[in-house]
Amino acid sequence: MDKTDASQALTDEGYHKGLGRRQMQMIAIGGCIGTGLFLGAGSRLQTGGPSLAIVYAVCGVFSFFILRALGELSMYRPSCGGVVSYAQEFLGEKAAYVAGWTSFLNWAMTGIADITAVALYMHFWGVFAAVPQWVLALCALGIVTGMNLIGVKYFGEMEFWFSLIKVVALIVFLVVGTVILGTGMPVNGHPTGFHLITDNGGFFPHGLLSALILTQGVVFAYSGIELIGTAAGECQNPHTTLPRAINSVIWRIAVFYVGSIVLLVCLLPWSAYQGGESPFVTFFNALGIPYADSVMNLIVLTAALSSLNSGVYSTGRVLRALALGGAAPSFLGVMNRHSVPYAGILLTSAFCLVGVGLNYVVPQDVFEIVLSFSALGIICTWMFILLSQLAYRRAVARGDLPAPTFRMPGAPFTSYLTLAFLAAVVVLTACDYPAGTITIVASPLVVVFLVIGWYLIPRKPPMLMPETQTSATLTDILLPPERRKMPQ
């Protein structure tokens, strides 16, 4: 066994290969269809109107590039550690530390957004109207935490059905919406059609800048796509299953995101949708079909639970990889008798309790606040995926590692282009006042906490780095090949 194989064996030690092809397919679907579409699209339509469909399409293309970059790394070496494992090998110990904890920040904030979404969905039904929002959020957190402690096979099965429900719901909406649009049937007493876009300010009713600022919220909508890289380490046949699952993401984005938004704004004026209510619920409620809105609300509630379930699953594995790599307290590396990293899962759930508190203090604003912080965390995670992929390509060019069998289209040009896009998203986030501006202003505090943590967190020596060091400096990664330092 060479050093890379030894590193992989240590990272994935104790896990069961309990995820089959159908489960991986649905995890890939569930990763790109979540709360950001089912709940976040309401406020985004209110802010940017029909331009949201264009923003979804552009961000979807770059998300696909990121997923293909992750696919290169996963096909080279499937790992439960995900981005932490690859950053450890290709970028070094400190990069793995930052990548892991920013990934944790992303998923923890996403978890807060998800439990908030669950509470908002529950309030749709009058029977829960009197229950405080924070109580419903706490119940959702407790249920999902319990789900994640009983084994990966059960997680995969639950995620399969959660994702299937989401897909079926969107297909039903697409079919019903297309039939109504094709037959010219009115909705809520008003005619449907493309004229609802042109008669209400066109695709950019609030200008181009408003559409651009939507980007950071749309990035959040795609923030689950990297989950498939973490799940690859527990997949039964990753080299066969992963390429199919990854390649199918781009058409899912085109149909489910872009197609859904175009239909929504052709069925009702974009101004009919609002934050705090799923646009799909708004549409079915406008149809006047008995209980149709309740059924759709139940489905989007399932979607929020699915996203929360995936996030808790992911952070447990990421924190264990950090612990084994010496970048987190060693207790986070322990597993229970079901081969589940329960310490990391419980830490994530404890962090999400902050979200329960926010639901008590600022129940109306919590979703937008955590959305911005989550978007910043996922941008950092995606950047580390791309930087690791570029370093991997450098190692391949030197002849140190085998060439990728599943290539990212247009790389390395598309890798640099996607990095530039992510940098632009950070700038646009700062323009999204107040939530985005506050996030960027507060981001140096995250850096301070990371630095303090590096020196204060009790860590054991790293165990994940292979002796055949392939890490590179950021300058080396970004320089063109002719200007890079050649090995002696």
C-alpha positions in Angstrom: 0.0 0.0 0.0 1.5 3.4 -1.0 1.3 6.5 1.1 -1.8 7.9 -0.6 -3.6 4.7 -0.2 -2.6 4.6 3.5 -3.9 8.1 3.9 -7.2 7.2 2.3 -7.6 4.1 4.5 -7.1 6.2 7.6 -9.5 8.9 6.5 -12.3 6.3 5.7 -11.4 3.9 8.5 -14.5 2.5 10.2 -17.1 3.7 7.7 -19.5 1.2 6.0 -20.0 1.2 2.2 -23.7 1.4 2.7 -24.8 3.8 -0.1 -26.0 2.2 -3.4 -26.5 3.7 -6.9 -30.1 4.8 -6.4 -29.3 6.4 -3.1 -26.3 8.3 -4.6 -28.4 9.5 -7.5 -31.0 10.9 -5.1 -28.3 12.4 -2.9 -27.1 14.2 -6.0 -30.6 15.4 -6.7 -31.3 16.4 -3.1 -28.0 18.3 -3.0 -29.1 20.7 -5.7 -32.8 21.0 -4.8 -33.5 22.3 -1.3 -34.7 25.1 0.8 -33.0 27.8 -1.4 -35.5 26.9 -4.2 -38.6 26.0 -2.2 -38.5 28.9 0.3 -35.8 31.3 -0.8 -37.2 31.7 -4.3 -40.2 33.6 -2.8 -38.1 36.5 -1.5 -35.8 36.4 -4.5 -38.7 36.8 -6.9 -39.9 39.7 -4.9 -36.4 41.3 -5.1 -35.4 40.6 -8.7 -38.5 39.4 -10.5 -38.1 37.1 -13.6 -34.3 37.8 -13.7 -34.1 35.2 -11.0 -34.3 32.5 -13.8 -31.3 34.0 -15.6 -29.3 34.2 -12.3 -30.2 30.5 -11.6 -28.9 29.5 -15.0 -25.6 31.4 -14.7 -24.9 30.2 -11.2 -26.0 26.7 -12.3 -23.3 26.5 -15.0 -20.6 27.5 -12.5 -22.0 25.0 -9.9 -21.6 22.3 -12.5 -18.0 23.2 -13.1 -17.4 23.0 -9.3 -19.0 19.6 -9.2 -16.9 18.4 -12.1 -13.8 19.6 -10.3 -14.9 17.7 -7.3 -15.6 14.7 -9.6 -12.0 14.7 -10.7 -10.8 14.5 -7.1 -13.4 12.0 -6.1 -12.5 9.7 -9.0 -8.8 9.9 -8.1 -9.5 9.1 -4.5 -13.1 8.7 -3.0 -13.0 10.0 0.5 -15.5 10.6 3.3 -13.4 13.6 4.3 -14.4 15.4 1.2 -12.8 18.8 0.7 -10.8 18.4 3.9 -9.1 15.3 2.7 -8.2 16.8 -0.7 -7.0 20.1 0.8 -4.9 18.2 3.2 -3.1 16.3 0.5 -2.7 19.0 -2.2 -2.7 22.3 -0.3 -1.3 21.4 3.2 -2.4 21.2 6.8 -3.5 24.8 7.3 -5.5 24.8 4.1 -7.3 21.7 5.3 -8.0 23.4 8.6 -9.6 26.5 7.0 -11.5 24.4 4.4 -12.9 22.1 7.0 -14.1 24.8 9.4 -15.5 27.0 6.7 -17.4 24.0 5.4 -18.7 23.5 8.9 -19.7 27.1 9.1 -21.6 26.7 5.8 -23.5 23.6 6.9 -24.2 24.9 10.4 -25.6 28.1 9.0 -27.6 26.1 6.4 -28.9 24.0 9.3 -30.2 27.1 11.0 -31.8 28.2 7.8 -33.4 24.8 7.4 -34.9 24.6 10.9 -36.2 28.2 10.3 -37.8 27.0 7.1 -39.4 24.0 8.9 -40.9 26.4 11.5 -42.3 28.7 8.8 -43.8 25.9 6.9 -45.5 24.5 10.0 -47.0 27.9 10.7 -48.9 27.6 7.4 -51.3 25.3 9.1 -53.6 27.0 11.7 -53.2 24.2 14.2 -49.5 25.2 14.7 -50.1 28.9 14.5 -50.0 29.3 18.3 -46.8 27.3 18.7 -43.7 29.6 18.9 -41.4 29.5 16.0 -38.4 28.5 18.1 -40.2 25.5 19.5 -40.9 24.1 16.1 -37.3 24.7 15.1 -36.0 22.9 18.1 -38.3 19.9 17.4 -37.0 19.7 13.8 -33.4 19.8 15.0 -34.0 17.0 17.5 -35.7 14.7 15.0 -32.9 15.1 12.3 -30.1 14.7 14.9 -31.6 11.4 15.9 -31.9 10.3 12.3 -28.2 10.9 11.7 -27.1 8.8 14.7 -28.5 5.4 13.5 -26.2 4.6 10.6 -25.3 5.6 7.0 -27.7 3.0 5.4 -30.6 4.5 7.2 -29.5 8.0 6.3 -29.2 7.0 2.6 -32.6 5.4 2.6 -34.3 8.4 4.2 -32.5 10.8 1.9 -33.6 8.7 -1.1 -37.3 9.1 -0.1 -36.9 12.7 0.9 -35.3 13.5 -2.4 -37.8 11.5 -4.4 -40.6 13.5 -2.8 -38.9 16.7 -3.8 -38.5 15.6 -7.4 -42.1 14.3 -7.6 -43.4 17.6 -6.2 -41.5 19.6 -8.8 -42.5 17.3 -11.6 -46.2 17.7 -10.6 -45.8 21.5 -10.5 -44.1 21.5 -13.9 -46.8 19.3 -15.5 -49.7 21.2 -14.0 -48.1 24.6 -14.8 -47.3 23.6 -18.4 -50.8 22.4 -19.0 -52.3 25.6 -17.6 -50.0 27.7 -19.6 -50.5 25.7 -22.8 -54.3 25.7 -22.5 -54.5 29.4 -21.6 -56.4 28.6 -18.4 -56.6 31.7 -16.1 -55.1 31.5 -12.6 -56.8 33.5 -9.8 -59.0 35.1 -12.4 -56.2 36.5 -14.5 -54.8 35.3 -17.8 -51.5 33.4 -17.9 -48.7 33.7 -20.4 -45.3 35.4 -21.2 -47.1 38.8 -21.1 -47.0 38.6 -17.3 -43.3 39.2 -17.7 -43.4 41.9 -20.3 -46.3 43.7 -18.7 -44.6 43.8 -15.3 -41.3 45.4 -16.0 -39.7 42.7 -18.1 -36.9 40.4 -16.9 -35.2 43.2 -14.9 -38.0 45.2 -13.2 -35.6 46.6 -10.6 -32.6 46.9 -12.8 -29.5 44.9 -13.5 -27.9 45.5 -10.1 -30.8 44.0 -8.2 -30.4 40.8 -10.3 -26.7 40.7 -9.7 -27.2 41.0 -6.0 -29.4 38.0 -6.1 -26.4 35.9 -6.9 -25.3 35.3 -3.3 -28.8 34.0 -2.4 -28.8 31.7 -5.4 -25.3 30.4 -4.5 -26.9 29.3 -1.2 -29.6 27.4 -3.2 -26.8 25.2 -4.8 -24.8 24.8 -1.6 -25.6 21.1 -1.2 -24.0 19.9 -4.5 -20.7 19.1 -2.8 -22.4 16.6 -0.5 -21.9 13.9 -3.2 -18.1 14.2 -2.8 -18.4 13.4 0.9 -20.9 10.5 0.3 -18.5 9.0 -2.3 -16.4 7.5 0.5 -19.4 5.4 1.7 -20.5 4.5 -1.9 -20.4 0.9 -3.0 -19.2 1.6 -6.6 -18.0 5.2 -6.7 -16.1 4.9 -10.0 -19.3 3.8 -11.8 -21.9 5.7 -9.9 -20.3 9.2 -9.4 -19.9 10.2 -13.1 -23.5 9.4 -13.9 -24.8 11.3 -10.8 -22.6 14.3 -11.4 -23.4 14.6 -15.1 -27.1 14.6 -14.5 -26.9 17.6 -12.3 -26.8 20.2 -15.1 -30.1 19.2 -16.7 -31.7 19.0 -13.3 -30.7 22.6 -12.7 -32.0 23.6 -16.1 -35.4 21.9 -15.6 -36.0 22.3 -11.9 -34.6 25.7 -11.2 -34.8 27.7 -14.5 -37.9 25.9 -15.7 -39.7 26.3 -12.4 -39.0 30.1 -12.1 -40.0 30.8 -15.8 -43.3 28.9 -15.2 -44.0 30.7 -11.9 -43.6 34.2 -13.4 -45.8 33.1 -16.4 -48.6 31.8 -14.2 -48.7 34.7 -11.8 -47.2 38.2 -11.8 -43.8 38.0 -10.0 -45.1 40.5 -7.5 -47.6 37.9 -6.2 -44.8 36.0 -4.6 -43.3 37.0 -1.2 -40.7 36.1 1.3 -41.7 33.7 4.1 -44.0 31.6 1.8 -43.0 29.1 -0.8 -43.8 30.4 -4.3 -45.2 26.9 -5.1 -47.6 27.1 -2.2 -48.6 30.6 -3.4 -49.3 29.2 -6.9 -51.4 26.2 -5.7 -53.3 28.4 -3.3 -54.2 30.7 -6.2 -55.6 27.8 -8.1 -58.2 27.3 -5.5 -57.8 23.5 -5.5 -58.9 22.2 -2.1 -55.9 21.2 0.0 -53.5 21.5 -2.9 -51.5 24.2 -1.0 -51.4 22.0 2.1 -50.0 19.1 0.1 -47.4 21.3 -1.4 -46.5 22.8 1.9 -46.0 19.3 3.3 -43.7 18.5 0.4 -41.5 21.6 0.9 -41.4 20.8 4.6 -39.9 17.5 3.7 -37.4 19.3 1.5 -36.2 21.4 4.4 -35.9 18.3 6.6 -33.9 16.7 3.8 -31.5 19.6 3.5 -31.0 19.6 7.3 -30.5 15.9 7.3 -27.8 16.2 4.6 -26.0 19.0 6.4 -25.8 17.2 9.7 -24.5 14.1 7.8 -21.8 16.1 6.0 -20.5 18.0 9.0 -20.1 14.9 11.0 -17.7 13.4 8.4 -15.9 16.7 7.8 -15.2 17.2 11.5 -14.0 13.7 11.8 -11.6 14.2 8.9 -10.4 17.4 10.6 -9.8 15.5 13.9 -7.8 12.7 12.2 -5.8 15.4 10.4 -4.8 17.1 13.6 -6.9 20.2 12.8 -9.7 19.7 15.4 -10.0 18.3 18.9 -9.4 14.5 18.8 -12.8 13.7 20.4 -14.5 14.7 17.1 -12.9 11.6 15.5 -14.7 9.0 17.5 -17.5 6.9 16.1 -20.4 5.0 17.7 -21.2 1.3 17.3 -23.2 2.2 14.1 -20.0 3.5 12.4 -21.3 7.1 12.7 -19.1 10.0 13.8 -21.5 11.0 16.5 -19.4 13.6 18.2 -19.2 15.8 15.1 -23.0 15.4 14.6 -23.7 16.4 18.1 -21.4 19.4 17.9 -23.2 20.6 14.7 -26.6 20.1 16.4 -25.3 22.1 19.4 -24.3 24.9 17.1 -27.7 24.9 15.4 -29.2 25.6 18.8 -28.0 29.2 18.1 -30.6 29.1 15.4 -33.2 28.1 17.8 -32.3 31.2 19.8 -32.4 33.4 16.8 -35.9 32.1 16.0 -36.8 33.3 19.5 -35.1 36.8 19.3 -35.6 37.7 15.6 -38.0 35.2 14.0 -38.7 37.5 11.0 -35.1 38.1 10.0 -33.2 34.9 10.9 -33.5 33.3 7.5 -31.9 36.2 5.6 -29.1 36.6 8.2 -27.9 33.1 8.2 -28.4 32.8 4.4 -25.6 35.4 3.9 -23.2 33.7 6.3 -23.9 30.4 4.7 -23.2 31.7 1.2 -19.9 33.0 2.4 -19.0 29.6 3.9 -19.9 27.7 0.7 -17.9 30.1 -1.4 -14.8 29.3 0.7 -15.5 25.6 0.4 -15.9 25.7 -3.3 -12.7 27.8 -3.7 -10.8 25.1 -1.9 -12.3 22.4 -4.1 -11.1 24.3 -7.2 -7.7 25.1 -5.7 -7.2 21.4 -4.8 -8.2 20.4 -8.3 -5.7 22.8 -9.8 -3.0 21.4 -7.5 -4.0 17.9 -8.5 -3.7 18.8 -12.2 -0.2 20.2 -11.5 0.8 16.9 -9.8 -0.5 15.0 -12.9 1.5 17.3 -15.2 4.7 16.5 -13.2 3.9 12.8 -13.6 3.4 12.3 -9.8 -0.2 11.1 -10.1 -2.3 9.4 -12.7 -4.3 11.5 -15.1 -8.0 12.1 -14.2 -10.4 9.6 -15.7 -13.3 12.0 -15.3 -12.2 15.4 -16.5 -13.6 18.9 -15.8 -14.6 20.5 -19.1 -12.3 23.2 -20.2 -10.0 23.0 -17.2 -7.8 24.7 -16.1 -9.4 27.7 -17.8 -12.8 27.0 -16.4 -11.3 26.5 -13.0 -9.8 30.0 -13.0 -13.0 31.4 -14.5 -15.1 29.8 -11.7 -12.7 31.2 -9.1 -13.1 34.7 -10.6 -16.9 34.2 -10.5 -16.8 33.2 -6.8 -14.7 36.3 -6.0 -17.3 38.4 -7.8 -20.0 36.9 -5.7 -18.2 38.0 -2.5 -18.2 41.6 -3.8 -21.9 41.4 -4.8 -22.7 40.0 -1.3 -21.3 43.2 0.2 -23.8 45.2 -1.9 -26.8 43.3 -0.5 -27.7 45.6 2.4 -28.2 44.9 5.3 -27.7 41.1 5.6 -25.0 40.8 3.0 -23.1 43.9 4.0 -23.2 42.8 7.6 -21.8 39.4 6.6 -18.8 40.9 4.8 -18.1 43.4 7.5 -18.2 40.6 10.1 -16.1 38.1 8.0 -12.8 39.3 9.6 -14.2 38.0 12.9 -14.3 34.5 11.3 -10.7 34.9 10.3 -9.8 35.9 13.9 -11.6 32.9 15.3 -9.9 30.6 12.8 -6.5 32.0 13.8 -7.3 31.6 17.5 -8.6 28.1 17.0 -5.4 27.1 15.2 -3.3 27.9 18.2 -5.7 27.0 21.0 -7.6 24.0 19.9 -6.0 20.9 21.4 -4.9 18.8 18.4 -2.9 15.7 17.9 -0.3 15.4 15.1 -1.8 15.2 11.6 -2.2 11.7 10.3 -3.7 12.3 6.9 -0.8 13.8 4.9 1.0 11.3 2.7 4.8 11.4 2.8 4.9 12.0 -0.9 4.0 15.7 -0.3 2.0 17.2 -3.2 0.9 20.4 -1.5 1.5 23.7 -3.2 1.4 27.4 -2.4 -1.5 29.5 -3.6 0.9 31.4 -5.8 2.2 28.2 -7.5 -1.4 27.1 -8.1 -2.5 30.3 -9.8 0.6 31.0 -11.9 0.6 29.8 -15.5 2.7 26.6 -16.1 5.7 28.4 -17.7 6.2 30.5 -14.6 5.8 27.9 -11.9 8.7 26.6 -9.9 9.9 23.4 -11.3 10.8 20.5 -8.9 14.6 20.1 -8.3 
